[in-house]
Amino acid sequence: MSRSDAIGLAYLATIIAFILALRFLSSPATAPLGNRIGAIGMVIAVAATFAQAGLHNYWSILIVMALSAPIGAYAARAVKMTAMPQMVALFNGVGGGAAALVALADFHHIAPEPGRIKADV
């Protein structure tokens, strides 16, 4: 099995873990198991990302993770359950903003000259 095959299988395991996590999160009785499965899926996803060839920014990823994890842990513990929907909405908004920044960076990588995109027809 090649390295790229192993990474692909890791991402497939991540997808399965996230789907199972969502299924178990639908019930209060199974929600703790769903959280654990989701966390395991995220660890697999991060490990697969770090295993990819051509990734040159390990330190920036680790620094951001080290800075943001304590903030997220504090916020998760400090927020009252009655304010949890607002907290989830905030986290979803931040995730959407991060996805937009990744898309913008990828677009800049594809078309570094503003207004021009190379297209093969």
C-alpha positions in Angstrom: 0.0 0.0 0.0 1.4 3.4 -1.0 1.6 6.4 1.2 -1.2 8.2 -0.8 -3.4 5.1 -0.5 -2.9 5.1 3.3 -3.7 8.8 3.5 -6.8 8.2 1.4 -7.9 5.4 3.7 -7.3 7.6 6.7 -9.5 10.3 5.2 -12.2 7.7 4.5 -12.0 6.6 8.2 -12.4 10.2 9.2 -15.5 10.5 7.0 -17.0 7.4 8.6 -16.1 8.6 12.1 -17.8 12.0 11.5 -21.0 10.4 10.1 -21.1 8.0 13.1 -20.5 11.0 15.5 -23.4 12.9 14.0 -25.6 9.8 14.4 -24.7 9.3 18.0 -25.0 13.0 18.8 -28.7 12.9 17.9 -29.5 11.3 21.3 -28.5 12.6 24.8 -27.9 9.0 25.9 -25.3 8.4 23.2 -23.9 11.9 22.8 -20.8 11.3 24.9 -19.9 8.4 22.6 -20.6 10.6 19.6 -18.2 13.2 20.9 -15.4 10.6 21.4 -15.9 9.2 17.9 -15.8 12.7 16.5 -12.6 13.6 18.4 -11.0 10.4 17.1 -12.0 11.2 13.6 -10.5 14.7 14.0 -7.2 13.2 15.3 -7.1 10.9 12.3 -7.8 13.8 9.9 -5.0 15.9 11.4 -2.5 13.0 11.3 -3.4 12.4 7.7 -2.9 16.0 6.8 0.5 16.1 8.5 1.4 12.9 6.6 0.8 14.4 3.2 3.8 15.1 1.0 4.4 18.7 0.1 3.1 20.2 3.4 5.6 22.9 4.3 3.9 24.8 7.1 3.9 22.3 10.0 5.0 24.9 12.5 2.3 27.4 11.6 -0.4 24.7 12.0 1.0 23.6 15.3 1.3 27.2 16.6 -2.3 28.0 15.7 -3.5 24.7 17.2 -1.6 25.4 20.4 -3.0 28.9 20.7 -6.6 28.1 19.8 -7.1 24.8 21.7 -7.0 26.5 25.2 -9.3 29.3 24.0 -11.8 26.8 22.7 -11.5 24.6 25.8 -12.1 27.6 28.1 -15.0 28.8 26.1 -16.6 25.4 26.1 -16.3 25.1 29.9 -17.3 28.7 30.7 -20.5 29.0 28.6 -23.7 28.0 30.3 -25.8 25.4 28.7 -28.6 28.0 28.0 -26.1 29.9 25.8 -24.8 26.8 24.0 -26.8 27.5 20.8 -25.2 30.9 20.5 -21.7 29.4 21.1 -22.3 26.7 18.5 -23.4 29.4 16.0 -20.2 31.4 16.8 -18.0 28.3 16.3 -19.9 27.6 13.0 -19.3 31.2 11.8 -15.6 31.0 12.7 -15.4 27.7 10.8 -17.1 29.3 7.8 -14.7 32.3 7.9 -11.8 29.9 8.0 -13.1 28.0 5.0 -13.5 31.3 3.1 -9.9 32.3 3.9 -8.6 28.9 2.7 -10.6 29.3 -0.5 -9.2 32.8 -1.0 -5.6 31.6 -0.4 -6.1 28.7 -2.9 -7.6 31.1 -5.4 -4.5 33.3 -5.0 -2.3 30.3 -5.4 -4.1 29.4 -8.7 -4.2 33.0 -10.0 -1.5 35.1 -8.4 -2.1 37.9 -10.9 -5.4 39.7 -10.1 -8.1 39.4 -12.8 -6.5 36.5 -14.6 -7.2 32.8 -14.4 -5.5 30.3 -16.6 -8.1 28.0 -18.1 -7.5 25.1 -20.4 -10.3 24.3 -22.8 
